[in-house]
Amino acid sequence: MEEAKRTELSVQAERALLVTVVGPKSTVDRTDPLGELRSLVETAGAEVVDEMLAKRKTIHPGYYVGRGKADEIADRAAMNAIDVVIFDNDLSPAQIRDLEDVIGRKVLDRSELILDIFAAHARTHESRLQVELAQLEYTYPRLRHMWSHLDRYAGSAAGGGVGTRGPGEKQIETDRRIVQQRKSHLKRQIAAVDRRKVRQVRSRRDAFCVCLVGYTNAGKSTLMHRTTGQDVYIADQLFATLDTKTRRWDLTDGQAVLLSDTVGFVRDLPHHLVASFRATLEEAIHADLLLHVADGSHAQVDRQIEAVDAVLGELGCGDRHRLLVLNKMDRVNDPTIPLVLSQKYPRALFVSAATGQGVDGLVEAVALRCGGAPMRVTLRADCANGRLMQYIGRHADVRSQKYDQSVAQIEAVMPAARVDQLRRFEPDVQVLRCDCASGPPDGSDGP
């Protein structure tokens, strides 16, 4: 295979042949084993021309699928004018090299495809740093098998000038040193970003932080737009969001939280990619509440939930307080599916971010987790205490205010937890009355 094909890792606008190997312990969707890979390839911009499924009890150490199946892939690739063969599996560097020798086409595995998508979608300086580091982590152990020029010597008599002749060092050693230096430089930059992100998160200690996590394309960005009303990038494609976005979310009775949207997860997400994006996922690591958004209309929603749980465990926030939100319920036409899901996940919330169905119940659930039941309070506050007045304005739904010189008497509705936190402002504040809020949501006494 020509060297130029191997050095070009992008699959945009190329004709692709998809291959997946299904074993006894495979976790792919048996009804459509190539469905997710097909979506990934389309997101990357390639054209899916042909698909193949191989069943094996054990993986072939050389060709992964075996020599006979590799020859069959080569025939199909030649017949359909294929540019790239993409495996829904992780291949070793030697396996990629051997397959390319037989097939005569560029061969990519699942991790390399995901990295290509991330590189295409990275928009900010932070995400580009993270993607480049992940690419180098993936490429470094594969250098020897990716380009044949790495066997040549640098500084040899054939190519060196005066004073450079001699054994020299192999080109692969030079390239490895360059890659290591670049990785060290990127890690220092990402560490600085990580420290800044930690400071940003810690600066929000007075605010209740909620973070959206979930499988890619589960509708997290749509839900964020529905709840906050803020403009966010929304696209019906995998990994549309790579950069964390944080917006204010006004709940009920004066409660407000900070809502963050994060990068979506996927089955078999490369470990080095998770490590590189740790700074981006800092919001999830330090959030007070995780909203695990899953696509309730997807046939493999159970496996997607398990995949997200696995990544959260890897990040160290597997035991974080969370609510399971089953989204896209407007796409469910079978009435038995919600019944089955409610039995499997009795505490889950069923919503549709696209239509608004069930969002009010989500708001109430988050409000309850945020500050407990709403309380009607009568406060006497010293207006000279700016922090106190700012706290009341931020965390209370003020219904009336009366002033007597520098003292204000305030009627408001606040979450129970926020009322307790008012004690730290004593003696500048007095809670004259505190009881459970009742009546219509608008705060009126009702009929």
N, C-alpha and C positions, 0 to 999 in steps of 0.2 A: 504493500500500500504506500502511496506517496506520502512523504513526510508532511507536506503542507496540509493534508487533511487532518492529521493528528494534532497539529498545533492550533487549529481552529476549533475551540470547544463549544461555541454557540451553535444552536440548532435552529435558529430563526430562518423561516422560509425554506427549510430543507424537507425532503421527502423521507418519512421515517417508517421503519418497520419495528413494531413493538414485540417484545418477547418476554414472557414470564415463565418461571419454572415453579411448578406447584409440587410440593413434597407432602409427606404425611402430616407434618406439623405446620403447614403453611397457614397464615392468618389472612390471606386475601379473600375477597368476596367470591364465593364459589359460583354465584349466578352470573357475575360479570367480572372475572378475575383481572381484566385489563382496564376496567372502568376508571380507576383513579390515575393510573399511568397515562391513559388517554387524555384525561383532563390536564395533567401536568404538562404533557407534550404540547397540547393546544395552547396552554397558557404561555409556554416558551416560544410559541410562534411557528412551530413546525406543522407540517401536514401529515396526518396519519394515513398511510397508504395501505398498509398490510399489518396483520397481527398474527402471532403464533403463540400457542400454549404447549409447553413441554412438561410432562409428568416424570418425575424421577424420585426414586427412594433415597438415593445418595447423590451428592454433587460430584461431578467429574473434576478431579484436581487440575487438569490442564485446560479443558474447554468449557467447563461448568455444565454445559448441556450434553457433552459427549461429542465425539468426532462426527458421528453420523448425523446428528441433529445440526451440528455446525455446517456441514456440507449442504444440508437442506436449507438452512437459512441463507447460505451463499447463493443457492439456485433461486430462491424467492427474491433475494435482493437484486440479482441480475435481471430477472424477469420483469420486475416492477420499477426498474431504474431508481433504486433506493440510494439515498445519500448517507443516511445514518441509521444504525441499528441500536435501539435503546432497550436495555434490560431493566425489568422491574425488580432487580436484585442488586446487591453489592458485589462487585467482582474484584478480584485481586489484580494487581498490576500485570502479573504474568498471564492471567486469564484474558485480560483485555488485549495484550499483545498477541497471544496465540489465536484468539478469535479474529482479530483484524487480519492476521496473515492468511487465514482460511477464507474469510468472507470477502476481503478486499474492500471493505468499507470502514468508515469510522464507527467505533463502538463506544457507547456511553453506558454507564450504569445509573442506578436511581439517584445516588448521592450527587453525582456530577450534574445530572439534570436539575435537581433542586438548587444546586449552587448557581447554575446558569440562570434560573428564574430569579433567584435572589439578586444576582448581579444586575439583571435587567430592571428590577423594580426598586433598587436602592436609589433614593433621591437625596438624602441628606449626607453630610460629611461623616456623621457618626455611623450610619448604616453602611456606607461604602467602605469604611475602615473595617467593620466587622465582616463584611462579605469577603474582602480581599484576604483577611487573615484566615477565614474558613477555607478559601480556595487554596491558599498556600499550605495549610495543614493537610488538605486532601492531596495536593500535588506532590509534596515533598517525598513521601515514600514511593512514589510512582515515577520519579524522574528517569530512572534507568530504563524503564520499559516504554516510556512515552516517546522518546526521540533517540534515533540511532546515533546522532552526532555526538552523544555524550560519551561514547567509547573512545573518541579521538583524544589525542594529547594536546594540551596547550603548552607552547614554548618548545615544541619539538623542532628538529632540524628542518623538517619540511616547511614549516610555516613561520618560524621565528627569525628574528633578525640577529645581528651581532650581539653576543652576550646573553642570548635567550635560548641558544641551542642546548639540547640535553634531554634527559627523560621528561622533565617537567611534571605536570600533574594532569590527570584526566579532566576532560571538560566537565564531567559529572561532579567532580570534587569542587571545581570552581562554581558551578551552578548551585550546588548544595550550600556552599558558603554564602553565596549571594542571597539565597532564599532564607537561610537562617538569620542573616543580618536584617533582612526586610521584616521577617516575623518578629524579631526583637524590637524593631522600631515601631511596628504596628501595635504590639502588646503594650509598649510604653504609652502610646497615644490613647489606646482604648482604656488603659488603667486611669489615665487622667480624666477621660470621659466618665468612667465608672465612678470616680470620686466625686465629680461634679453632680452626677445623677443622684448619688447617695445624699449629698447635701441638699439637693432640691427636694427629695422625698422627705428627709428629716425636717425640712423647713415647714412642712405641712402638718406638723404634729397636732395643731389645733383643729384641723379638718379631718373628717372621716373619709377615708380613701377607699373607693370601690374600683376593682379592676376586672375588665372583661377578658376572659381567657376562653380558649376553645379550639376546635378543629378548624382548619382553614376553610373559608367560604361557608361558615356556619351562620353568617349574618351579624357578626359583632358590630361592624361599622354602621350597618343599617339600624341596629338597635340603639347605638349611641346617638345617631341622628334623631331617631324617634323620641328618645328620652330627654336629650339636652336641647334639641332644636338647632344645634350648631352644624355648620357645613363641614363634612368630612368626606374624604374620597371613598366612593362606593363603586364596586365593580363586581360583576358575577364571574369572578375568576379566582384561582388559587393564589394566595400570598399577595393580595391587593394591598395589604397593609404591612409595612415593615417597620415603620417608625411609630413609637408610642405617642399618642395624643391624649391630652388631659383637658377635660372641660368641666365646668360647673353644672351640676344636676340639681335643680330645685325639686324637692320632694313635696311634702305636705306640711301645713302648719308651721311654715317658716324654716323647716329643715332643708339643708342643702349639703351635698357631698361633692367630692371630686371624683369624676368618673374617667378612667383611663382605658384606652383601647390598645391592645398589644398584637404582636405578630401571631398569626395562626399556627397551630401545630399540625403535624401530619404523621401518619404511620411510618415507623422506622426513620424518624428525623435524625440526620447525622449528628453524632455526639459532639463533634467539633463545631458544628453550627450552633448548637445550643450553648456551648461554652463561649463562642464568639459573641453571641447576642445576649450575654448575661446582663450587660449594661442596659440594653433595651428592655429586658424583662425585670429590671429592678422594681418597677411599679408593682408587678405581681408578687415579688418576693416580700415586699414590705406593706402590702395592702391590708386594710382591716377586714375586707370582705372580698371574696372572689365570686364573680358571676360566671359560672361555667356554662357557656352558650353552646348548645349542640343542635344539629339539624334534625329535628324530630321527623321530618319527611324522608330522611335517607334510609335506605334499606339496611345499611351497616352502622346505624347510629350507636349500637352497643359497642362495637369495636372502636369507633371513633372516641367514645367516652373513655374507654380503657386506655387508648393511646395518649389522650390528654392527661389522664391521671398519672401515667408513667412518666411523662415529661415533667409534670409538676413535682413528682417525687424526686426526679433527678435534680430539680432546682432547689430542693429542700423546703418546699412549701406544700407538701402533700397533705399535712394536717391542718392547713389554713382553713378558717371558717369560709364556707362556700355555699352558694345556692345553685342548684342545677336548673338551667333555663332551657326548655325544649322549644326551639324557635321554628319558624316556617310551618306552623300548624295549618295555615291556610292552604298549603299544598297537599294536605292529607285528604284523600277522597274516601278512603276505607274507614268507616266508623269504628271498626274493631281495633285499629292501631292505637288511638288514644287510650282505650281501655287497657290494652296490653302494656303500654308504656307506663300508665299510672300504677299498675300492679308491680312492675319492675322498679319504678322510681316514685314511691308514694309521696315524697316531699318535693317533687319537681314542679316547676311552674310552666304552664303551657301558654305560649305567646306567639304572636306573629308581628315581627317588627315592621313588616311591609304594610299591614292593615291597621295595626294598633290593638289588635285583639289580645286581651290579657295583660296589657302593659300597666293598667291601673293596679291590678293585683301585684305586679312586680314592684311598683312604686311603694305600695303599702308594706310589702315584705321587707324591702330594703330600709324603709323608714323605721320599722320595728327593730331591725337588726342594728340600725344606726344609733338610735337613742332611746329605745323603749317606747312605751305608750305615751301619746301626747298628753300634756298636763296644762290645765288652765292655772295661771299664776297671777298674783298681784304683787308687784315689786315696788320697793322704794329705793331709788338709786341716786347717787351723788353724780350730778351732771359734770362735775369737774374731773371725774375719772374717765378720761378718754377711752382707755382700753375696755373698761366696763361697758360703756355705752356702745362701743364698737362690737363687743361680744354679743350684747343683747340684740343689736340690729342685725347681726349676721345669723344668729341661731334661734331667734324668736319671731313668731308672727305677731307683731304688735297690733293690738286692736284699738287701744286708746292711750293717751298720755295727758297728764295734768301736771303743771309745774307750779311749785311754790319756791320762788327764788332759785336756788341752785339745786333743789331736790325735785326729782320727777317721780310721780306715781304712775306706774305702767301696768296696763292690763294686756296680757299676752298669752299665747299658747306656745309651749316649748316641749321638746322631748324630755322625758324623765331624767335621762343621763345628763342633759345640759343643765337642768335645774340643780342637780347635785354639784356640778362643776362651778355653779355660781358662788358656792361657799368660799371659794378661794379669793373672792373680791370683798369679803367682809372686812371691816364694818361699813364699807361704802355701799353695800346693798343689803336689803332686808326682804325676805320672802314673807309677805303678810298672809298670803293664801295660796294653797296649792292643792288642787284636786284633779281627778281624771276629767279630761275633756269629753264632752258628749254633745249630741245634737248634730245637725247637718254639717257636712264638710266645710261649708263656707263660714262656719263659726257662729252663725246666728242661733238663737234659742229654739227656733222652729215652732210649729204650731202647738 
